[in-house]
Each structure stands twice: as C-alpha cells, then as structure tokens.
Amino acid sequence: MKLIVFEDAHYENLLPLVYTRPVFKLRCGFDALLHKIEAVFRRQADAVVVRSALRDAFHRRNERPVIGVDTATDADDQLWINGRALVTGHFDIPRQTAVWRNDALLAARVDAPTSSLLADAVSMGTDALRRVLSACEPVEVNDHNAQLIDYPWQLVNATHREIVRAFENIEPGSRGIIYPGAHLVNEGAIHIGAGSRLMPCAVLDAEDGPIYISDNVTIRPNATITGPCYIGENCTIQAGANIREGTSIGMWSKVGGEVEGTIIHGYSNKQHDGFLGHSYVGEWVNLGADTVTSDLKNTYGPIRVPINGRMVDSGEMFVGSIIGDHTKTGINVALPTGCVIGFASNIFLSRYAPKFVPSFSWLTDNGLEQNDPRRALEVAHKVVARRKRELGEAEVALFLSIADLAKEIESR
C-alpha cells in the first residue's frame, strides 16, 4: 500500500500561513502535520499532492516526491490522507472506501485508476471529489485518531496536548551543559539536547507538563520555561524571557519577553519585551520591541477572526494573532484580539493595528500603502542570509507570485 498525503481546496482557510508551504507542513507541538501522519503509519509518505503554485518550490526542496511533477499514481492500493489531518492514532480502512468529515475528505483507499482522477479532483472541491469517489463506500474513523484542521487557532489549541503526547516517546535527561545556579523542576519530564546550554538562574519548570529542548539551544540567565513546551534546534531564549505552557518554537528563532500558548514556525525573532499569546507566527518574522498581542476580549466572549473576507466565530475565549511569513512590526505595536496579518507586511503604528492587514502592506500612521514585492524580496534576501540560508530560484518566483494571489484572495 502506498501512502499519499494531499492538499484540498480548503487550504485558503489557513492563509496567510500557507502562502509558501503546503498545509501539511504547518506545525503543531513537536513537528509538522505531515510528520505526525508518517510517525503514526511508521513510514515516509510515498508522494504528496500540493496545489500548482507550490509544486516547483516544494519539488526543489526534495522533501517528498510530488505527484504531477516527478511521480505518478500507478500503484493499485493507495491510502490518501488529507494534509490538514492532525493524526494521533493509527487507523485502517478497507479498499475502495472513503472517510468524510462533513464536506471534506479525510481519507480514501483507492486503486490506480481512481487515484489518477483524485490527483486533480482534490483541488476542485467537494462535488468533484464525491464524483470521483462515488464507488467508494463511506466508512468512519474515530475522531480521537484524526482531526481535520480548519483554522489556524486549532493548531495553537492542540499544541499543549501534542507536546505531552510526543514526549511519551522521549527519554528525559540532558546531553547539554547545565550551569551552576540553573534550576530544573521535575527533571524526569525534561529533555535537553546535545550542545544546548542552560545558563545560571534559568528555570525549567516541568511540574505541569514536559519540556523538550532540542540540540544547540541557548537559554540565557533568568529565563523561565514552563511546560508543556517545545524549543527547536539552534534557538536562543533571551535573558529574562518567560516562555509559558503550550508554546512551540521552531528552529533558529530568537525569543524574549512573555510568550504563552503560541506557535512560532521557525526562523523568526521576538527578542524583546512584549506579550505574545495564543498566536501562530510564520517564518522570517520580526516583532519589534514591546510589540504586544491581545488574546482575550474584555467581555471574555468568543473571538471572531477575519478569514478571507469574512468574520469567523472561533468559539474560543483566547485567540491572539495570525502572522504571515516575512512580516515585521515596529516598536510598541499593539495587535488586537484575533487579528490576521498577511505575508510580507510592515506595521509601524502608534495606535492599535486593524483587525486585518493585507499582504504586502506598508502600514504607518499616515495610512496604508503597498509594500512593493521586489523591495520586500530584497529585504527577504538579507534576512534569510543572516541565518546562512538563501532563497532559491523557485522560492523567489513563489515569493513574487504571492502578491497577485494575495490581492485576488484578500480583496474579498
């Protein structure tokens, strides 16, 4: 049986986070949705299906074979799983069956002729999918084993329990350096990777949940990390930082101030004071000193979030900010509850930012102007180079194409 992970037409609900990545590369807890699927099924995906705008860039990264670029769907037994699925337990379905969650396809097990049609249909919506799978009998999968992610805050809310779940397979202990004066509370629930350093007076408090520190992490003096928490490789936690429960910080990030219940995808900076709560921050983001997010309404009521031109009731009491890749804020910027900031935007305001900031915005007290895509790309090259990385030809083309795509989607 081949394992195929696919994107469907509902990816737009996860913008701006997925302008540059497939939905299955979004982070929750220790790792991405794709890696959770592969861990549960104990195998690497044989191929993936991504939307046409991402095919070239994803193919060049050589992560997984891409159907339609370098592989075909010719096996007679294939299990297709939606890349938006947060899979936490193994499930098995018979051949020629499909699992539906309302109008979305969670999984299907099909033959080669059906899969060749499915590769195109997944991006067309429910009607096209149901036509292709009309011969597949509907079956059920336990909700506890697979949840479809519809909106970014669901990933944020699931991170707490995903860290706890993933740590069950981790051996606690330290392969790093723990300086005199550092404190570990409940050491049996703490892992510190090779090359990491815990400086004097830093505190790791795992009394209420595990803490995983990856390799080559520096935790500076007087920082406090409370579990459940995940810190990715090559991160720096600045002096005096307060990293609270339910936080997952991806690789090569530099973080200070107060952070609670938040996902930082990776390669981003929030080095200074300021509160970041119940938010999802993309890659190559820089939050200026004393940038703060609101994640709770004064009424304690459910928070509405702008998603592709409409306000969506999250049903949640806590929702912070959803921030796209390559976005930057100036000092003292205040972000309102449940706000969405697009791709490659810049915000320099002395008052509250609006609830929605379009991609490629240059927003100041004088108003909103377009951030020229090529100018934004020049800055991106400089930012990426600081991490000893570079944007390849396909990534540059994708970066520039997002301007037109975002204008079309966000104008709604």
ABEGO torsion letter per residue (X at the ends): XBBBBBBBAAAAAAOAAAAABBAAABBBEABBAAAAAAAAAGBBBABBBBBAAAAAAAAAAGABBBBGAABBBABABBBBBBAABBBABBBBBBBGBBBBBEABBABBBBBAAAAAAAAAAAAAEAAAAAAAAAABBBBBBBAAABBBBABAAAAAAAAAAAAAAAAAABBBEBABBBBBGBBBBGAAABBBBBGBBBBBGBBBBAAAEBBBBBBGBBBBBGBBBBOBBBBBBGBBBBBGBBBBBGBBBBBGBBBBEBBBGBBBAEGBBBABBEBBBGBBBBBGBBBBBGBBBBABBAAGBBBBBBBGGBBBBAGBABBBBBBBBGBBBBBGBBBBBGBBBBBGBBBBBABBBBABBBBGBBBBAAEBBBBBAAAAAAAAAAAAAAAGBBBBAAAAAAAAAAAAAAAAAAAX
